[in-house]
Amino acid sequence: MIPGMQAANTRLDTSLHLETPEGTAVELHPAGIVTRGVAFLVDELIRWGVVAVTNIVAGLAGNFGMGFFLVVLFLTYWLYGVAFEVLNNGVTPGKRSQGLRVVHDNGTPIRLPASMVRNLVLAVDLLPMAYAGAIVSMLITARFQRLGDLAAGTLVVHDVPELQLGGATPADTLSRAAPFPLAVEEQAAFVGYLERASSLTDARAVELAAILAPALDCQPAEARVQVERIGMGLKGQ
């Protein structure tokens, strides 16, 4: 190898090899400023499309319409990202268009507190103008994190395009709905298992899934496929 080439490759390779709190090794690929910028633009167009339509409708309702417009403006701008990130496993429409998702910086699915922080800090990222703060922050951080990501401990990463169900036959790869209502944290647990199962040993994957066998009304040996299928259903696959 040419002298210095290995060091150069190390600097150019932005892949992150992390270990989750459960002891699972994961590989993440942080998204760069251009891809994130396009995703952000798509989300902004959707936000302001909603605001524009609301403004037209509110204009027909006088003072009440103005109050309604201000409420929708607040909810659209501040809660748009939170709602999609928490309820859709870190994926907003803009991120989906670019194959991205937001996760905690340890590789685990994003939760409500972190999502609220990173979206509230958008106001700081905007400063001094045109999101200059966010742009500078992403350019100088190794993981392309804007100020909101640094404050919340999150990363925007390229999504894994395909997930293989460990040990599943073609007939088993159909997604299914959970047989009982799931809280947001429980949905994240199913999706998190699906995303990490391929990096676990078969024995460990089966052991973890078997914990849910009684709730899923299946044998422990069948639980892995059932849990992965529910995870796929939650991801819309």
C-alpha positions in Angstrom: 0.0 0.0 0.0 1.2 3.5 -0.8 2.6 5.2 2.4 -0.1 7.3 4.1 -2.9 5.7 2.1 -4.2 3.7 5.1 -4.4 6.9 7.2 -6.1 8.7 4.4 -8.7 5.9 4.0 -9.4 6.0 7.7 -10.1 9.7 7.5 -12.3 9.3 4.5 -14.3 6.4 5.9 -17.1 7.9 8.0 -18.6 4.6 9.1 -19.2 4.2 12.8 -18.8 0.9 14.5 -20.7 1.1 17.8 -22.0 -1.2 20.5 -25.5 -0.8 21.8 -26.4 -1.0 25.5 -27.6 -4.6 24.8 -24.1 -5.5 23.6 -25.0 -5.6 19.9 -22.4 -4.4 17.4 -23.9 -2.0 14.8 -22.4 -0.1 11.8 -23.8 3.4 11.1 -23.1 5.7 8.1 -23.7 9.3 9.1 -25.3 11.4 6.3 -23.4 14.3 4.9 -24.5 17.9 4.5 -25.7 17.7 0.9 -28.1 14.7 1.5 -29.3 16.1 4.8 -29.9 19.5 3.1 -32.1 17.9 0.4 -34.1 16.0 3.0 -34.5 19.2 5.1 -35.7 21.1 2.0 -38.3 18.4 1.3 -39.6 18.6 4.9 -39.6 22.4 4.7 -41.7 22.4 1.6 -44.2 20.1 3.2 -44.3 22.3 6.4 -44.9 25.5 4.5 -47.3 23.8 2.1 -49.5 23.0 5.1 -49.0 26.5 6.5 -50.0 28.1 3.1 -53.2 26.1 2.8 -54.1 26.8 6.4 -53.5 30.5 5.8 -55.9 30.5 2.9 -58.6 28.7 4.9 -58.0 30.8 8.0 -58.4 34.0 6.0 -62.1 33.1 5.5 -62.8 32.9 9.2 -61.8 36.3 10.6 -60.3 36.6 14.1 -61.0 33.0 14.8 -59.1 32.0 11.6 -56.1 34.0 12.7 -55.9 32.1 16.0 -56.4 28.8 14.2 -53.6 29.8 11.8 -51.2 30.6 14.6 -51.9 27.3 16.4 -51.3 25.3 13.1 -48.2 27.3 12.4 -46.7 26.4 15.8 -47.7 22.7 15.6 -46.5 22.3 12.1 -43.1 23.9 12.7 -42.2 22.5 16.1 -44.0 19.2 16.2 -43.7 18.0 12.6 -40.3 16.5 13.1 -41.0 15.2 16.6 -44.2 13.4 15.4 -42.5 11.7 12.5 -39.3 10.8 14.3 -41.0 9.3 17.3 -43.9 7.5 15.6 -42.1 6.6 12.4 -38.8 5.3 13.7 -36.8 8.4 13.0 -38.0 8.9 9.4 -39.6 12.1 8.2 -40.9 12.4 4.6 -37.8 14.3 3.7 -35.5 11.8 5.2 -37.4 8.9 3.6 -36.9 10.6 0.2 -33.1 10.4 0.8 -33.0 7.1 2.6 -32.1 8.6 6.0 -33.2 8.2 9.5 -32.3 9.8 12.9 -31.1 7.7 15.8 -29.4 8.2 19.1 -25.7 8.5 18.9 -25.3 5.0 20.3 -27.3 3.5 17.4 -30.6 3.0 19.3 -34.0 4.2 18.0 -34.7 7.9 18.8 -37.0 8.6 21.7 -39.3 11.5 22.5 -37.0 13.6 24.8 -34.1 13.5 22.3 -36.4 14.3 19.4 -38.0 17.3 21.2 -34.5 18.7 22.0 -33.1 18.3 18.5 -36.2 20.0 16.9 -36.4 22.8 19.5 -32.8 23.7 18.8 -33.7 24.3 15.2 -34.2 27.9 16.3 -30.5 28.1 17.3 -29.4 26.3 14.2 -31.1 29.0 12.2 -28.7 31.7 13.6 -27.3 34.0 12.5 -29.2 33.5 9.2 -30.3 30.8 6.7 -29.3 27.9 9.1 -25.7 29.0 9.0 -25.2 27.6 12.5 -26.3 24.2 11.4 -24.2 24.2 8.3 -21.0 25.2 10.2 -21.7 22.6 12.9 -22.1 19.8 10.3 -18.9 20.9 8.5 -16.7 20.8 11.6 -18.0 17.7 13.3 -16.8 14.2 12.3 -20.4 12.8 12.4 -22.0 15.8 10.5 -24.1 16.7 13.5 -25.9 20.0 13.7 -26.2 21.8 17.0 -29.6 20.1 17.7 -27.9 16.7 17.2 -25.1 17.6 19.6 -27.6 18.8 22.2 -29.8 15.8 21.9 -27.1 13.1 21.3 -28.5 12.1 17.9 -27.2 11.2 14.5 -28.8 11.3 11.0 -27.6 8.1 9.2 -28.2 6.3 5.9 -30.9 3.8 6.4 -30.2 0.1 5.8 -32.1 -0.6 2.5 -32.7 -4.3 3.2 -33.1 -6.3 6.3 -32.7 -10.1 6.3 -34.8 -12.1 8.7 -32.5 -14.5 10.5 -33.5 -18.0 9.8 -36.7 -17.1 8.1 -38.0 -18.9 5.0 -39.7 -16.9 2.2 -43.1 -17.8 3.5 -42.1 -16.3 6.9 -41.0 -12.9 5.6 -44.6 -11.5 5.4 -45.0 -8.7 7.9 -47.8 -8.8 10.4 -49.5 -6.6 13.0 -48.9 -7.1 16.7 -51.7 -9.1 18.3 -52.0 -6.5 21.1 -51.7 -2.7 21.3 -48.1 -1.4 21.5 -46.9 1.8 23.2 -44.3 3.9 21.4 -41.5 2.4 23.4 -42.7 -1.1 22.6 -42.9 -0.3 18.9 -39.3 1.0 19.0 -38.2 -2.3 20.8 -39.7 -4.5 18.0 -38.1 -2.3 15.3 -34.8 -2.2 17.1 -34.8 -6.0 17.4 -35.5 -6.3 13.7 -32.6 -4.0 12.8 -30.1 -5.7 15.1 -31.1 -9.4 14.7 -28.7 -9.9 11.8 -25.7 -8.9 13.9 -26.6 -11.3 16.7 -25.7 -14.9 16.9 -28.7 -17.2 16.2 -28.7 -18.4 19.8 -28.8 -14.9 21.2 -31.4 -13.7 18.8 -33.7 -16.6 19.7 -33.1 -16.1 23.4 -34.1 -12.5 23.2 -37.2 -13.1 21.1 -38.3 -16.0 23.3 -39.0 -13.6 26.1 -42.1 -12.5 24.1 -43.2 -16.0 23.3 -46.0 -16.1 25.9 -47.4 -12.7 24.8 -47.3 -13.7 21.2 -48.9 -17.1 22.0 -46.2 -19.1 20.2 -43.4 -21.5 21.0 -40.1 -19.9 22.0 -38.4 -21.3 18.9 -41.0 -19.5 16.7 -40.8 -16.2 18.5 -37.9 -14.8 16.5 -39.7 -14.9 13.2 -42.9 -13.5 14.8 -41.0 -10.6 16.4 -39.2 -9.8 13.2 -42.5 -9.9 11.2 -44.1 -7.5 13.6 -41.0 -5.2 13.3 -41.4 -5.3 9.6 -45.1 -4.3 9.9 -44.2 -1.4 12.1 -41.7 -0.2 9.5 -44.3 -0.5 6.7 -42.4 -3.3 4.9 
